[in-house]
Amino acid sequence: MELNKRLLVLFTMLFTLLPVHIYAAAPFVIGEGEAGGYQYTVLKGEDGLIWKIGYQDHLVTIDENEENQAHLDRFRTAVNDLGSHTFGLILSISYLIIVGTTSLVFYKKTKHIPRVSGMIIACLALGAVYYAIASFIGMQAEIEDVGYYYVSLTDS
């Protein structure tokens, strides 16, 4: 009976520690991101960092070294910034739709929009339009940046 308990404890320890050992030996993901069709994944390998970058379905694996480290970091930053500008654009357009819908409902109910309320609504709408234009311009600049870094990393 004592031997069975010891064997049970031994097998339990082996089965719980075996997956941890396998997981520790495999490369793991340090970071990943995706925006505008571009994506990257940073893996910790045996010799250093391994990057998988891509555009749409075309993936390229790159080992990080001194020559390409700056471009890879800028590619990652550009993809992340592209995602944030895209989110800002979607958010500002959604806000503009909400302001417009609210104004339309208010006008239909009262048949008149007071001057003070109209000024507030106009300021809110202009703020949303300004933020949408700024996000769109930033998004266009980031699309150019991420495209440049992708081409410079995949052509070499």
C-alpha positions as CSV (number, residue, x, y, z in Angstrom):
1,M,0.0,0.0,0.0
2,E,2.8,2.4,0.9
3,L,4.6,1.6,-2.4
4,N,1.4,2.4,-4.4
5,K,1.1,5.8,-2.8
6,R,4.8,6.6,-3.5
7,L,4.4,5.6,-7.2
8,L,1.2,7.7,-7.4
9,V,3.1,10.7,-6.1
10,L,6.0,10.1,-8.4
11,F,3.8,9.8,-11.5
12,T,1.8,12.9,-10.5
13,M,5.0,14.9,-10.1
14,L,6.4,13.7,-13.5
15,F,3.2,14.5,-15.3
16,T,2.9,18.0,-13.8
17,L,6.6,18.9,-14.4
18,L,6.9,17.5,-17.9
19,P,4.7,20.1,-19.6
20,V,6.6,22.9,-17.8
21,H,9.9,21.5,-19.1
22,I,8.6,21.3,-22.7
23,Y,7.1,24.8,-22.5
24,A,10.4,26.3,-21.2
25,A,12.4,24.7,-24.1
26,A,10.1,26.1,-26.8
27,P,10.4,29.7,-28.1
28,F,7.8,32.1,-26.6
29,V,6.1,35.2,-27.9
30,I,7.4,38.4,-26.6
31,G,5.1,40.7,-28.5
32,E,2.8,40.9,-31.4
33,G,0.7,43.4,-33.3
34,E,-1.5,43.9,-36.3
35,A,-2.9,46.9,-38.2
36,G,-3.7,47.8,-41.7
37,G,-2.8,44.4,-43.1
38,Y,0.6,44.5,-41.6
39,Q,1.6,42.2,-38.7
40,Y,4.6,41.3,-36.6
41,T,5.4,38.7,-34.0
42,V,8.5,38.8,-31.8
43,L,9.7,35.4,-30.6
44,K,12.5,34.6,-28.1
45,G,14.7,32.1,-29.7
46,E,17.9,30.3,-28.6
47,D,20.3,32.8,-30.2
48,G,18.2,36.0,-29.8
49,L,15.0,37.5,-31.1
50,I,13.2,36.2,-34.1
51,W,10.7,38.4,-35.9
52,K,7.9,37.3,-38.1
53,I,6.7,40.3,-40.1
54,G,4.2,40.3,-42.9
55,Y,1.7,42.1,-45.1
56,Q,-1.7,40.3,-45.6
57,D,-0.8,36.6,-46.1
58,H,2.9,37.0,-46.9
59,L,5.1,36.3,-43.8
60,V,8.8,36.7,-43.6
61,T,11.0,35.4,-40.7
62,I,13.9,37.7,-39.7
63,D,16.6,37.1,-37.1
64,E,17.3,40.3,-35.3
65,N,20.9,41.6,-35.5
66,E,22.7,44.9,-35.1
67,E,22.0,45.9,-38.7
68,N,18.3,45.5,-38.7
69,Q,17.4,46.2,-35.0
70,A,16.5,49.8,-35.5
71,H,14.3,49.1,-38.6
72,L,12.5,46.3,-36.8
73,D,11.8,48.5,-33.8
74,R,10.5,51.3,-36.1
75,F,8.4,48.7,-37.9
76,R,6.8,47.6,-34.6
77,T,6.2,51.2,-33.6
78,A,4.7,52.1,-36.9
79,V,2.3,49.1,-36.8
80,N,1.3,50.0,-33.3
81,D,0.8,53.7,-34.2
82,L,-1.2,52.7,-37.3
83,G,-3.5,50.7,-35.1
84,S,-4.0,53.6,-32.6
85,H,-4.7,56.1,-35.4
86,T,-7.2,53.7,-37.0
87,F,-8.9,53.3,-33.6
88,G,-9.0,57.1,-33.2
89,L,-10.5,57.5,-36.6
90,I,-13.3,55.0,-35.9
91,L,-13.9,56.5,-32.5
92,S,-14.2,60.1,-33.8
93,I,-16.5,59.1,-36.7
94,S,-18.7,57.1,-34.3
95,Y,-18.8,60.2,-32.0
96,L,-19.8,62.4,-35.0
97,I,-22.6,60.0,-35.8
98,I,-23.8,60.0,-32.2
99,V,-23.8,63.8,-32.1
100,G,-25.6,64.0,-35.5
101,T,-28.2,61.5,-34.5
102,T,-28.8,63.2,-31.1
103,S,-29.2,66.5,-32.8
104,L,-31.6,65.1,-35.4
105,V,-33.8,63.5,-32.7
106,F,-33.7,66.7,-30.6
107,Y,-34.7,68.8,-33.7
108,K,-37.6,66.4,-34.6
109,K,-39.0,66.5,-31.1
110,T,-38.8,70.3,-30.6
111,K,-38.9,71.6,-34.2
112,H,-36.4,74.2,-33.1
113,I,-32.8,74.1,-31.8
114,P,-32.0,77.0,-29.4
115,R,-29.0,79.1,-30.2
116,V,-27.0,78.0,-27.2
117,S,-27.7,74.3,-27.8
118,G,-26.9,74.8,-31.5
119,M,-23.5,76.3,-30.6
120,I,-22.7,73.4,-28.2
121,I,-23.7,70.9,-30.9
122,A,-21.7,72.7,-33.5
123,C,-18.6,72.8,-31.3
124,L,-18.9,69.1,-30.5
125,A,-19.3,68.2,-34.2
126,L,-16.4,70.4,-35.2
127,G,-14.2,68.8,-32.5
128,A,-15.1,65.3,-33.8
129,V,-14.4,66.4,-37.4
130,Y,-11.1,67.9,-36.4
131,Y,-10.1,64.7,-34.5
132,A,-11.2,62.6,-37.4
133,I,-9.1,64.6,-39.9
134,A,-6.1,64.5,-37.6
135,S,-6.4,60.8,-37.1
136,F,-6.8,60.2,-40.9
137,I,-3.7,62.3,-41.7
138,G,-1.7,60.4,-39.0
139,M,-3.0,57.1,-40.3
140,Q,-1.9,57.9,-43.8
141,A,1.6,58.9,-42.6
142,E,1.9,55.7,-40.6
143,I,0.8,53.6,-43.6
144,E,3.7,55.1,-45.5
145,D,6.1,54.5,-42.7
146,V,5.1,50.9,-42.1
147,G,5.3,50.3,-45.8
148,Y,8.8,51.7,-46.1
149,Y,10.1,49.7,-43.2
150,Y,8.4,46.5,-44.4
151,V,10.0,46.9,-47.9
152,S,13.4,47.8,-46.4
153,L,13.4,44.7,-44.2
154,T,12.1,42.2,-46.8
155,D,14.3,43.4,-49.7
156,S,17.6,42.9,-47.9
